[in-house]
Amino acid sequence: MDDKDVTDTDARHFLARGQVASRLPAQDLERARRFYSEKLGLDPVDERPGGLLYRCGGTEFALYQSTGASPGTFTQMGWQVEDVDAVVAELGRRGVEFEDVDVPGLRTTNGIAEVQGHYPSKGFRGERAAWFHDSEGNLLGIGEPFV
């Protein structure tokens, strides 16, 4: 879609022009802050009562105080990295525990699975991926595309 095809009054395109950002619930915001800092090496760039804002690779995500818990049964946010082996090794040294997956068509070895299939426009066949839970039960992923 070209910008010239979108008018400011065309409601169908309002979201297409917006920046996507993730929001993750935290039952204990200070515990989450420590996890993201100590385990992931991320510190908030801004905060407000009940919320912490992080920036990574030109995008952002927020942790917000919540009384509800994440089910942690599906990936809620992920990072695309250049070397998933190095990231998994470093995070493992920091105490991050990666999920073991063994379901038909998907199995982790040393915390990393090879996921077949990718979006054709990206030019990759799939990705090598790993998953872990943060201190609040949110399931997070790390992926490295392969050709």
C-alpha positions in Angstrom: 0.0 0.0 0.0 1.5 3.4 -1.0 0.9 6.4 1.2 -0.4 8.2 -1.8 -3.3 5.7 -1.9 -4.3 6.5 1.7 -6.2 9.6 2.7 -6.4 10.9 6.3 -10.1 10.4 6.2 -10.0 6.8 5.1 -10.7 4.9 8.4 -9.7 1.6 6.9 -6.0 2.8 6.9 -5.7 4.4 10.3 -4.2 1.4 11.9 -1.9 0.6 8.9 -0.2 4.0 9.6 0.2 3.4 13.3 3.2 1.9 15.1 2.7 -1.5 16.7 3.7 -1.9 20.3 3.3 -4.8 22.7 1.8 -4.6 26.2 2.6 -7.3 28.7 0.9 -7.8 32.1 2.9 -7.9 35.3 1.4 -8.9 38.6 4.5 -7.5 40.4 6.0 -4.6 38.4 9.2 -4.4 40.5 9.9 -8.1 40.2 9.4 -7.7 36.4 11.7 -4.7 36.3 14.4 -6.8 38.0 13.9 -9.8 35.7 14.1 -7.6 32.5 17.2 -5.8 33.9 19.2 -8.7 35.4 18.2 -11.5 33.1 17.6 -9.7 29.8 19.8 -6.7 30.2 17.0 -4.3 29.5 16.2 -1.2 31.5 13.1 1.0 31.0 13.5 4.2 29.0 10.4 5.7 30.7 8.0 4.9 33.4 4.7 6.0 34.9 2.7 4.7 37.9 1.8 1.2 37.0 3.9 0.9 33.8 7.4 0.5 32.4 8.3 1.4 28.8 11.2 -0.4 27.0 12.7 0.2 23.5 14.4 -2.5 21.4 15.4 -2.2 17.8 13.3 0.8 17.0 10.1 -0.6 18.5 8.8 -0.5 22.0 6.9 -2.6 24.6 5.5 -1.9 28.0 4.9 -3.9 31.1 1.8 -2.8 33.0 0.6 -3.6 36.5 -2.2 -6.1 36.2 -4.2 -8.2 38.6 -4.7 -10.8 35.9 -2.1 -13.4 35.1 -0.9 -14.3 31.6 -1.7 -18.0 30.7 1.8 -18.3 29.3 0.6 -20.9 26.8 1.4 -18.9 23.6 4.1 -16.5 22.4 3.1 -13.0 23.5 6.2 -11.2 22.2 9.4 -12.0 20.4 12.7 -10.7 19.2 14.3 -11.4 15.8 18.1 -11.8 16.4 21.1 -12.5 14.2 22.5 -15.4 16.3 20.0 -17.3 18.3 22.6 -19.7 19.7 24.7 -16.8 21.2 21.6 -15.2 22.6 20.3 -18.4 24.2 23.8 -19.1 25.6 24.1 -15.6 27.1 20.6 -15.6 28.6 21.1 -19.1 30.0 24.3 -17.8 31.8 22.1 -15.1 33.3 19.6 -17.7 34.6 16.9 -17.6 31.9 15.3 -21.1 31.6 14.3 -22.0 28.1 11.2 -24.1 27.3 11.6 -27.7 26.1 9.1 -28.3 23.2 8.3 -31.8 21.9 5.2 -31.8 19.8 4.6 -33.2 16.3 6.6 -31.1 13.9 8.4 -29.1 16.6 11.1 -30.2 19.0 13.8 -28.2 20.8 17.4 -29.4 21.0 19.5 -27.5 23.5 16.6 -25.0 23.9 16.3 -24.2 20.2 13.8 -25.5 17.6 13.8 -25.3 13.8 10.5 -23.9 12.7 9.7 -24.6 9.0 7.8 -22.0 7.0 8.0 -18.3 7.0 6.3 -15.4 5.3 7.4 -15.5 1.6 7.9 -11.8 1.4 10.6 -12.0 4.0 12.7 -14.4 1.8 13.4 -17.0 4.5 12.4 -20.7 4.7 11.9 -20.6 8.5 13.5 -19.7 11.7 15.5 -21.2 14.6 13.6 -20.3 17.7 13.6 -20.5 21.5 11.0 -19.6 24.1 11.1 -18.7 27.8 8.8 -17.3 30.4 9.5 -14.0 32.1 9.0 -13.5 35.9 5.3 -12.8 35.3 4.5 -15.9 33.2 4.5 -14.2 29.8 5.9 -16.5 27.1 8.6 -14.7 25.1 10.3 -15.9 21.9 13.6 -15.4 20.2 14.0 -16.2 16.5 16.8 -16.2 13.9 15.5 -16.5 10.3 17.3 -18.9 7.9 17.3 -19.2 4.1 
